[in-house]
Amino acid sequence: MQITIKLKKMRFYAYHGLLPQERITGNNFVVEIIFTADVARSLESDNVDDTINYAAVYNLVKAEMAKPSRLLEHVAGRIFSKIKASFPEITSLKVALAKLNPPVGGEVDASEVIITDNGHPQL
């Protein structure tokens, strides 16, 4: 049995951006992760060892967000790769990374990069 788990609206202040000033002053970012895994055993066991530990996923995301990058694609790709490598029981994964109020020369709520594996539904 496949179970879908979602970590919504993880907020970080980080130093990602193409412009040098962005890597100095930083910005607000939002990350969402959705994944599917065969963790049905946890339905009966009530044991965190039988599922994906949400705190472990969060800490992995937090560590990657702390490493400055020029491109959102690069940060999202690192998060995606680390999750896949750390949790082989995950069968489907989506990582969405949004930069709030990006400096694009106009009013934009966010710019967002989404990486999907196995055609999972939109976040």
C-alpha positions as CSV (number, residue, x, y, z in Angstrom):
1,M,0.0,0.0,0.0
2,Q,1.3,3.4,-1.0
3,I,0.8,6.3,1.4
4,T,1.3,10.0,0.3
5,I,2.9,12.4,2.8
6,K,3.2,16.1,2.4
7,L,5.3,18.7,4.2
8,K,3.7,22.0,3.4
9,K,5.0,25.6,3.5
10,M,8.4,25.1,5.2
11,R,9.7,28.6,5.5
12,F,13.3,29.6,5.3
13,Y,15.3,32.8,5.1
14,A,18.2,32.0,2.8
15,Y,20.8,33.5,0.4
16,H,19.9,32.2,-3.0
17,G,19.8,34.4,-6.1
18,L,21.5,35.4,-9.4
19,L,22.2,38.9,-8.2
20,P,25.1,39.4,-5.8
21,Q,23.0,41.5,-3.5
22,E,20.5,38.5,-3.1
23,R,23.4,36.4,-1.7
24,I,24.2,39.2,0.8
25,T,20.8,40.4,2.0
26,G,18.8,37.1,1.5
27,N,15.1,36.5,1.0
28,N,12.2,34.4,2.1
29,F,11.6,31.0,0.6
30,V,8.9,28.4,0.9
31,V,9.5,24.7,0.3
32,E,6.9,22.0,-0.2
33,I,7.6,18.3,-0.4
34,I,5.2,15.6,-1.4
35,F,6.2,11.9,-1.6
36,T,4.7,8.5,-1.8
37,A,6.2,5.5,0.0
38,D,5.2,2.0,1.1
39,V,4.9,2.7,4.8
40,A,1.6,0.9,5.4
41,R,3.2,-1.0,8.3
42,S,3.0,2.3,10.3
43,L,-0.8,2.2,10.1
44,E,-0.8,-0.7,12.5
45,S,2.5,-0.3,14.4
46,D,2.4,3.4,15.4
47,N,6.2,3.3,15.2
48,V,8.2,6.1,13.5
49,D,10.7,3.5,12.3
50,D,8.0,2.1,10.0
51,T,7.5,5.3,8.1
52,I,9.5,8.3,6.8
53,N,10.5,10.5,9.7
54,Y,9.2,14.0,8.8
55,A,11.8,15.7,11.0
56,A,14.6,13.9,9.1
57,V,13.1,15.2,5.8
58,Y,12.8,18.7,7.2
59,N,16.4,18.7,8.5
60,L,17.6,17.6,5.1
61,V,15.8,20.4,3.4
62,K,17.0,22.9,6.1
63,A,20.7,21.8,5.5
64,E,20.4,22.3,1.7
65,M,18.6,25.7,2.1
66,A,21.6,26.9,4.2
67,K,24.0,26.5,1.2
68,P,23.8,29.6,-1.0
69,S,23.2,29.1,-4.7
70,R,22.6,31.3,-7.7
71,L,19.7,29.2,-9.1
72,L,16.5,27.9,-7.5
73,E,16.8,24.9,-9.9
74,H,20.2,24.0,-8.3
75,V,18.8,24.2,-4.7
76,A,15.7,22.2,-5.6
77,G,17.8,19.7,-7.4
78,R,20.0,19.2,-4.4
79,I,17.0,18.8,-2.1
80,F,15.4,16.3,-4.5
81,S,18.6,14.2,-4.8
82,K,19.3,14.2,-1.1
83,I,15.8,13.0,-0.3
84,K,15.9,10.3,-2.9
85,A,19.3,9.1,-1.7
86,S,18.3,9.2,2.0
87,F,15.0,7.5,1.7
88,P,15.0,4.7,-0.9
89,E,11.6,3.6,0.1
90,I,10.1,6.7,-1.6
91,T,8.5,5.8,-4.9
92,S,7.3,9.2,-6.0
93,L,8.7,12.6,-5.1
94,K,7.9,16.3,-5.8
95,V,9.9,19.2,-4.5
96,A,8.6,22.8,-4.9
97,L,10.8,25.7,-4.0
98,A,9.5,29.3,-4.2
99,K,11.3,32.6,-3.7
100,L,8.9,35.2,-2.3
101,N,8.9,38.7,-4.0
102,P,11.7,37.9,-6.4
103,P,13.6,40.9,-8.0
104,V,12.3,40.5,-11.5
105,G,11.6,44.1,-12.2
106,G,7.9,44.0,-11.3
107,E,5.4,42.9,-8.7
108,V,5.5,39.1,-8.5
109,D,4.4,37.1,-5.4
110,A,6.9,34.3,-6.0
111,S,9.0,32.5,-8.5
112,E,8.9,28.7,-8.1
113,V,10.7,25.7,-9.4
114,I,9.0,22.3,-9.2
115,I,10.8,19.0,-9.7
116,T,8.6,15.9,-10.1
117,D,9.3,12.2,-10.3
118,N,6.6,9.7,-11.5
119,G,4.1,12.4,-12.5
120,H,2.6,13.1,-9.1
121,P,-0.4,15.5,-9.0
122,Q,0.3,19.2,-8.6
123,L,1.0,20.6,-5.2
